Structure formats: structure tokens, C-alpha cells
């Protein structure tokens, strides 16, 4: 991936922030274009930090002395001491004494001093940063004005850059192809867990992605709740629901889409539910264009469904998606979301209905907002199986 520290700098200038500390693994990767290994594994702020200054100078990357030799040399790279005790061959042969122990906090304080920011406005990710680490920062840098930039990163990530779009296309294609293959096994008698295992095998065979941890195939009463696939046989009266996607390994980008299929002898009321949700979904997709507000897009789908099913309630009918760790992220397709659709947004547009203890649906596609409309990114897996022909 390509570094996007320049894009973060654009938002810093708009928000009058002097320096930003990117300490979550996903935003460290967003800024630097690569992920730090132990940082990614542990999700702890003490393993890596990217420091972006609003002034034009190289972004500073701080990492473990064991790991910084692998960091991108186009940045200013600083190391802090770890338990690993790495030494060069020269140091070993000369029997040199160990250098002074330097902590991550030492390097952050040193960097802010170098940037002339020890009394400036410094942005930190409060949605990620542990309380104890934040208090250590404040104690070490008492004159710094710390502000929360969690939302700044989300705002920056909403509009995807060309290389991000290309990578997400690849990930989404993997998920779509895997679900298309799995759809051919969706019939009465197969186990939920068998569908899940097949989907996972297909994703892993791609070599570029892993199944997202929350992916699942559920049916009947299981489809009306959030849960894992079970070794439960699918019945003729069931709706089979898939909801999930893939993750791009340490590149963090993720996908999210859903399908719901009617088995051979479902309640006729469920047929009407699917027809309604599908029509609402199609109306929403047909309306997508730059300039359409999130509120308008929400009401196109919601108002259509609630007209036939007055009990229907939904907080949102879709969301932006990028690097996680959450799948659904700002902005949302909701009745309260400010703003409009813009080219470069990748959205998951969804029309769900869950009936606790009975059955559940989610109709969901991923789309890219283009200059004159949208590109459907999940075109392969059918919403209607051939076995559902009698219901259409």
C-alpha cells in the first residue's frame, strides 16, 4: 500500500492541529503504507507510532529496535529499546556496553521537541488509546494540548484513493467468488457449518485474504440473531442468511456483504418480506449518485419497507467501510447522518429484517460511488437462487 500521511496532513490543516500521533495499527498503516508486526498482533500503542506534522517535513515512525530495520526508509525512523537485546556484529565483537534504554514515550517526547510542538495542539486517537497510556503522555508533556483525532482519520478514510479502491476491488472479488461457489451448496439438509467451512476454504485459496471473524451462515431461528454457524441441518422452511466478508491480512482493509435465500417450503409471509426488501434495495441502488444525501438514501429504502411492514425499525441501511477494526463505520446511511455521497466512497448498502426466534434476512451489496452513479462491486453472487424461481 502507499503512504497516506499527506492526506492526513490536509485534514490537520483544516482542523488547526499541529501534530498527529497515529497509534492504532490500522491508522499507523494508513499513514505509513505498511504495518508493524508486533503492533498489529498486540494492538498496544507501545509498539509503534507514526508522528505526522502539519509542516512539510518527513513523517516520523517510531518502532521497536528489533523491527525498525524493516521500516520504510523514506520516513524518519526512530527506535526504542526492547527486551530483545539486538546488537550488531561489530558491537558484539567489540564487546560494547549496551546503549541507554530508550522508551516509546522518550521517543515521542523527543520528536515533539524536535518539531517544536511541546506547547502545541497534538491529536491522539482517543477511541483507541488506553487510558493509562494517555495519562502517561499528559504527565510527560504537560504543556501539550491533546485533542481527539479519531474522527479525523475516519473522515480521511471515507474517500478512497485509487490504490485503495483497486485493493478493495480485489478483496471484494475474493469474497464474492467464494460466496458464489458456496451458494451452489445451499440446499435443504446441508449444515450451516458446512457452508461456512466451504466459504472459508474458498477465501483462503485466494492467497490474499482471510475470512472475517464475524462471517457466518445461519438459517431459520439462527438467522434471526447474531451468532456463529452451527452444525445444524437447513430445513425446507428456513431462510439461509450469509453475512460477512474478508480481511486483507495486515493491510487491514475489510469487506461486508450479505445474501438471504429461501428454501423450498417457507412461510408465504417470508416470501413477501424478501420481495419487499429486494425492491427497497434495488430502489436504493438505482438512486445512488454524487450529491444524494445519506438521509435521502435511507428514506428511499426505509419508507418503502415500513409502508408494507409498519413494525419495521432500523437505525441505518448501510455504512462506509475501510480498514476497521469496526466493519460498519462513519458515515452511515441513516435518518440523522449529515452529508452527501461523493465519488470515491465505498459503501455497504443493506436492507435487513430480523425476526427473533423465527428467521432473518439481510440484503446487502458493496458499491463504489462514481462521478455519475455507482459501480456494483458484488455482482457475482445471486440474490435469488435458481431453486427460488417459484418465489420471484
C-alpha positions as CSV (number, residue, x, y, z in Angstrom):
1,X,0.0,0.0,0.0
2,X,1.0,3.6,-0.5
3,X,1.6,6.0,2.5
4,X,-1.3,8.4,3.0
5,X,0.3,10.8,5.5
6,X,-0.1,13.7,3.1
7,X,-3.9,13.1,3.1
8,X,-3.9,13.2,6.9
9,X,-2.0,16.5,6.7
10,X,-4.7,18.0,4.6
11,X,-7.3,17.3,7.4
12,X,-4.9,18.5,10.1
13,X,-4.6,21.9,8.4
14,X,-8.4,22.2,8.1
15,X,-8.7,21.4,11.9
16,X,-5.8,23.5,13.0
17,X,-3.9,20.6,14.5
18,X,-0.1,20.9,14.7
19,X,0.9,17.2,15.1
20,X,-1.0,13.9,15.0
21,X,0.1,10.7,16.7
22,X,-1.2,7.7,14.7
23,X,-1.0,4.9,17.2
24,X,-3.7,2.3,16.2
25,X,-2.3,-0.4,13.9
26,X,-4.8,0.5,11.1
27,X,-4.0,4.2,11.1
28,X,-0.3,3.6,11.5
29,X,-0.6,1.5,8.3
30,X,-2.7,4.2,6.7
31,X,-0.1,6.8,7.3
32,X,3.0,4.7,6.6
33,X,1.8,2.3,3.9
34,X,2.8,-0.8,5.9
35,X,2.1,-2.5,9.2
36,X,4.4,-3.0,12.2
37,X,4.3,-6.7,13.1
38,X,4.1,-6.7,17.0
39,X,1.9,-3.6,16.9
40,X,-0.6,-5.4,14.7
41,X,-0.6,-8.6,16.8
42,X,-0.9,-6.9,20.2
43,X,-2.9,-3.8,19.3
44,X,-1.0,-1.9,22.0
45,X,0.2,1.7,21.5
46,X,3.6,1.0,23.0
47,X,4.9,-0.9,19.9
48,X,4.7,1.7,17.0
49,X,3.7,5.3,16.4
50,X,3.6,7.5,13.3
51,X,4.0,11.2,14.0
52,X,2.6,13.5,11.3
53,X,3.4,17.2,11.5
54,X,1.3,19.8,9.8
55,X,4.5,21.5,8.5
56,X,6.3,20.0,5.5
57,X,8.8,17.5,6.7
58,X,9.2,13.7,6.8
59,X,6.7,11.8,8.9
60,X,8.4,10.2,11.9
61,X,8.0,6.5,12.5
62,X,8.8,5.1,15.9
63,X,9.2,1.3,16.4
64,X,11.0,-1.5,18.2
65,X,14.7,-1.6,17.7
66,X,14.1,-5.2,16.6
67,X,11.7,-4.1,13.9
68,X,12.7,-0.7,12.6
69,X,15.3,-2.0,10.1
70,X,12.3,-3.2,8.1
71,X,10.6,0.2,8.2
72,X,10.3,2.4,5.0
73,X,13.5,4.5,4.7
74,X,11.6,7.4,3.1
75,X,10.4,8.3,6.6
76,X,12.4,9.5,9.6
77,X,12.7,6.3,11.6
78,X,13.4,6.2,15.4
79,X,13.9,3.1,17.5
80,X,13.1,2.5,21.1
81,X,14.7,-0.2,23.3
82,X,13.0,-3.6,23.8
83,X,13.6,-6.8,25.7
84,X,15.0,-8.4,22.5
85,X,18.5,-7.0,23.0
86,X,19.5,-6.8,19.4
87,X,23.2,-5.9,18.7
88,X,25.2,-5.5,15.6
89,X,28.1,-7.9,14.8
90,X,30.5,-5.1,15.3
91,X,29.1,-4.3,18.8
92,X,29.3,-7.9,19.8
93,X,32.9,-8.3,18.6
94,X,34.0,-5.1,20.3
95,X,32.1,-6.1,23.4
96,X,30.5,-2.7,23.5
97,X,28.3,-1.9,26.5
98,X,24.5,-1.8,26.0
99,X,23.3,1.7,24.9
100,X,21.0,3.6,27.2
101,X,17.5,2.2,27.4
102,X,15.0,4.4,25.5
103,X,11.2,4.0,25.8
104,X,8.4,4.8,23.3
105,X,7.4,7.8,25.5
106,X,11.0,9.0,25.3
107,X,10.9,9.0,21.5
108,X,7.5,10.7,21.4
109,X,8.7,13.4,23.7
110,X,11.9,13.8,21.8
111,X,10.0,14.0,18.5
112,X,7.6,16.6,19.7
113,X,10.5,18.7,21.0
114,X,12.3,18.4,17.6
115,X,9.0,19.5,15.9
116,X,8.7,22.5,18.3
117,X,5.3,21.0,19.4
118,X,5.8,20.7,23.2
119,X,3.3,23.5,23.7
120,X,1.2,23.0,20.6
121,X,-2.0,21.1,19.7
122,X,-1.4,17.4,19.3
123,X,-4.0,14.9,18.1
124,X,-4.4,11.4,19.6
125,X,-6.8,8.6,18.8
126,X,-8.9,8.6,22.0
127,X,-11.2,5.8,20.5
128,X,-8.1,3.6,20.6
129,X,-5.6,4.8,23.2
130,X,-5.7,3.1,26.6
131,X,-6.4,5.4,29.5
132,X,-3.1,4.7,31.2
133,X,-1.0,5.5,28.1
134,X,-2.9,8.8,27.6
135,X,-2.2,9.8,31.2
136,X,1.5,8.9,30.7
137,X,1.5,11.2,27.7
138,X,-0.1,14.1,29.6
139,X,2.3,13.6,32.5
140,X,5.3,13.6,30.2
141,X,4.1,16.5,28.1
142,X,2.1,18.8,30.5
143,X,2.1,21.8,28.2
144,X,0.7,20.0,25.1
145,X,-2.9,20.4,24.3
146,X,-4.2,17.0,23.4
147,X,-7.3,16.7,21.2
148,X,-9.1,13.6,19.8
149,X,-8.5,12.9,16.1
150,X,-10.3,9.6,15.9
151,X,-12.9,11.1,13.7
152,X,-10.3,12.9,11.6
153,X,-9.0,9.5,10.5
154,X,-12.5,8.3,9.7
155,X,-13.2,11.4,7.6
156,X,-9.9,10.9,5.7
157,X,-10.7,7.2,5.1
158,X,-14.2,7.9,3.6
159,X,-12.9,8.9,0.2
160,X,-10.7,6.1,-1.1
161,X,-7.6,6.8,-3.1
162,X,-7.1,4.9,-6.4
163,X,-4.7,2.3,-5.0
164,X,-7.2,1.7,-2.1
165,X,-10.0,1.2,-4.5
166,X,-8.0,-1.3,-6.5
167,X,-7.1,-3.3,-3.5
168,X,-10.6,-3.3,-2.1
169,X,-11.9,-4.4,-5.5
170,X,-9.5,-7.4,-5.2
171,X,-10.7,-8.3,-1.7
172,X,-14.4,-7.9,-2.6
173,X,-13.9,-10.1,-5.6
174,X,-12.5,-12.8,-3.4
175,X,-15.5,-12.7,-1.1
176,X,-18.0,-12.6,-4.0
177,X,-16.4,-15.5,-5.7
178,X,-16.3,-17.5,-2.5
179,X,-19.9,-16.9,-1.8
180,X,-20.9,-17.7,-5.4
181,X,-19.2,-21.1,-5.0
182,X,-20.9,-21.6,-1.6
183,X,-24.3,-20.6,-2.9
184,X,-24.3,-23.8,-5.1
185,X,-24.3,-25.9,-1.9
186,X,-27.2,-24.0,-0.2
187,X,-30.0,-26.6,-0.1
188,X,-32.1,-28.5,2.4
189,X,-30.1,-30.9,4.5
190,X,-26.7,-29.2,4.3
191,X,-25.3,-27.9,7.6
192,X,-24.8,-24.2,8.4
193,X,-21.2,-25.1,9.4
194,X,-20.6,-26.9,6.1
195,X,-21.5,-23.8,4.2
196,X,-19.2,-21.7,6.4
197,X,-16.3,-24.2,6.1
198,X,-16.6,-24.2,2.3
199,X,-16.7,-20.3,2.2
200,X,-13.6,-20.1,4.3
201,X,-11.7,-22.6,2.2
202,X,-12.5,-20.7,-1.0
203,X,-11.4,-17.4,0.6
204,X,-8.1,-18.9,1.9
205,X,-7.4,-20.3,-1.6
206,X,-7.1,-16.8,-2.9
207,X,-3.8,-16.2,-1.1
208,X,-4.6,-12.5,-0.5
209,X,-7.4,-12.6,2.1
210,X,-8.7,-14.3,5.3
211,X,-12.4,-14.8,6.2
212,X,-13.6,-12.0,8.5
213,X,-14.0,-13.4,12.0
214,X,-17.7,-12.5,12.2
215,X,-18.7,-14.1,8.9
216,X,-21.4,-16.7,9.3
217,X,-24.1,-18.8,7.6
218,X,-27.2,-19.0,9.7
219,X,-30.7,-20.4,9.0
220,X,-34.2,-20.4,10.5
221,X,-34.2,-19.2,14.1
222,X,-30.5,-18.8,14.0
223,X,-30.8,-16.3,11.1
224,X,-32.8,-14.0,13.4
225,X,-29.9,-13.4,15.7
226,X,-26.2,-12.6,15.6
227,X,-24.2,-15.8,16.0
228,X,-21.8,-18.4,14.6
229,X,-22.6,-21.1,12.1
230,X,-23.8,-24.3,13.8
231,X,-23.7,-28.0,12.8
232,X,-27.5,-27.6,12.2
233,X,-29.1,-29.0,9.1
234,X,-31.0,-26.5,7.0
235,X,-34.7,-27.2,6.8
236,X,-37.2,-26.6,4.0
237,X,-39.0,-23.8,6.0
238,X,-35.7,-21.9,6.5
239,X,-34.2,-18.7,5.2
240,X,-30.5,-19.1,4.8
241,X,-28.6,-15.9,5.6
242,X,-24.9,-15.2,4.9
243,X,-23.4,-12.1,6.4
244,X,-19.6,-11.4,6.3
245,X,-16.6,-10.8,4.2
246,X,-12.9,-10.9,4.2
247,X,-9.9,-9.1,5.6
248,X,-6.8,-8.1,3.7
249,X,-4.4,-9.5,6.3
250,X,-2.1,-6.8,7.7
251,X,-3.3,-4.3,5.2
252,X,-6.4,-4.1,7.3
253,X,-9.0,-3.4,4.6
254,X,-12.2,-5.3,5.0
255,X,-15.4,-6.2,3.1
256,X,-19.0,-6.7,4.1
257,X,-22.0,-8.0,2.1
258,X,-25.0,-10.4,2.6
259,X,-27.4,-12.7,0.9
260,X,-30.6,-14.4,2.0
261,X,-32.1,-17.4,0.3
262,X,-35.5,-19.0,0.7
263,X,-35.6,-22.8,1.0
264,X,-38.3,-24.9,-0.7
265,X,-41.2,-24.6,1.7
266,X,-41.1,-21.3,3.5
267,X,-43.9,-19.4,5.1
268,X,-45.5,-17.2,2.3
269,X,-45.1,-14.2,4.5
270,X,-41.4,-14.7,4.3
271,X,-41.6,-14.6,0.5
272,X,-43.3,-11.2,0.8
273,X,-40.6,-10.0,3.2
274,X,-37.8,-10.9,0.7
275,X,-39.7,-9.3,-2.2
276,X,-40.1,-6.1,-0.3
277,X,-36.5,-5.9,0.9
278,X,-35.2,-6.7,-2.5
279,X,-37.4,-4.0,-4.1
280,X,-36.2,-1.5,-1.4
281,X,-32.6,-2.5,-2.1
282,X,-33.0,-2.1,-5.8
283,X,-34.6,1.4,-5.4
284,X,-31.7,2.5,-3.2
285,X,-29.1,1.3,-5.6
286,X,-30.8,2.9,-8.6
287,X,-30.8,6.2,-6.7
288,X,-27.1,6.3,-5.8
289,X,-25.3,9.3,-7.3
290,X,-23.0,12.0,-6.1
291,X,-24.8,14.7,-4.2
292,X,-27.6,12.5,-2.9
293,X,-27.8,12.9,0.9
294,X,-27.4,9.9,3.3
295,X,-30.7,10.9,4.8
296,X,-32.4,10.7,1.4
297,X,-30.9,7.4,0.5
298,X,-32.0,6.0,3.9
299,X,-35.6,7.1,3.4
300,X,-35.8,5.6,-0.1
301,X,-35.3,2.1,1.4
302,X,-36.8,2.5,4.8
303,X,-40.0,4.3,3.8
304,X,-40.8,1.6,1.2
305,X,-40.4,-1.2,3.7
306,X,-42.2,0.4,6.6
307,X,-45.2,1.1,4.3
308,X,-45.8,-2.6,4.0
309,X,-44.4,-3.6,7.4
310,X,-45.3,-0.8,9.9
311,X,-43.4,-2.6,12.7
312,X,-40.1,-2.2,10.8
313,X,-37.3,-0.4,12.6
314,X,-33.7,0.2,11.5
315,X,-31.0,2.6,12.7
316,X,-29.3,2.6,9.4
317,X,-29.4,0.9,6.0
318,X,-25.7,0.9,5.2
319,X,-22.3,2.4,6.0
320,X,-18.9,3.3,4.9
321,X,-16.2,0.7,5.2
322,X,-12.4,0.8,5.1
323,X,-9.7,-0.5,7.5
324,X,-11.6,-1.4,10.6
325,X,-11.4,-2.6,13.3
326,X,-15.1,-2.0,13.1
327,X,-16.8,-3.1,9.9
328,X,-19.5,-0.5,9.9
329,X,-18.0,2.9,10.2
330,X,-18.8,6.6,9.5
331,X,-20.7,7.8,7.6
332,X,-23.9,5.8,7.9
333,X,-26.9,5.7,5.6
334,X,-29.3,6.9,8.3
335,X,-32.0,9.4,9.0
336,X,-29.6,11.5,11.0
337,X,-26.4,11.3,9.1
338,X,-25.3,14.7,7.6
339,X,-23.5,14.9,4.3
340,X,-23.9,13.6,0.8
341,X,-22.5,10.8,-1.4
342,X,-19.2,11.7,-3.1
343,X,-17.1,9.9,-5.8
344,X,-14.6,7.5,-4.2
345,X,-16.8,6.4,-1.4
346,X,-17.1,2.6,-0.9
347,X,-20.4,1.8,0.9
348,X,-22.1,-1.3,2.1
349,X,-25.8,-0.8,1.2
350,X,-28.0,-3.2,3.3
351,X,-31.7,-3.9,3.8
352,X,-32.1,-6.3,6.7
353,X,-35.0,-7.7,8.8
354,X,-34.5,-10.0,11.8
355,X,-37.4,-11.9,13.4
356,X,-36.1,-13.2,16.8
357,X,-36.6,-17.0,17.2
358,X,-38.0,-17.4,13.7
359,X,-36.0,-16.2,10.7
360,X,-33.8,-13.4,9.4
361,X,-32.8,-11.5,6.3
362,X,-30.0,-9.3,5.1
363,X,-29.8,-8.0,1.6
364,X,-26.5,-6.2,1.1
365,X,-24.1,-5.2,-1.6
366,X,-20.9,-3.2,-1.8
367,X,-20.7,-0.3,-4.2
368,X,-18.3,2.4,-5.3
369,X,-19.8,5.9,-5.8
370,X,-18.6,7.1,-9.2
371,X,-18.7,10.5,-11.0
372,X,-22.1,9.7,-12.5
373,X,-23.6,7.0,-10.4
374,X,-22.2,3.8,-8.9
375,X,-20.3,0.6,-9.6
376,X,-21.6,-2.6,-8.1
377,X,-18.7,-4.4,-6.5
378,X,-20.5,-7.6,-5.6
379,X,-22.2,-8.6,-8.9
380,X,-21.4,-12.4,-8.9
381,X,-23.4,-14.0,-6.1
382,X,-27.1,-14.1,-6.9
383,X,-29.8,-12.7,-4.6
384,X,-32.2,-15.3,-6.0
385,X,-31.0,-18.9,-6.4
386,X,-32.3,-21.0,-9.3
387,X,-34.3,-23.0,-6.7
388,X,-36.1,-19.8,-5.7
389,X,-37.6,-19.3,-9.2
390,X,-41.1,-20.1,-7.9
391,X,-40.9,-17.2,-5.4
392,X,-39.9,-14.5,-7.7
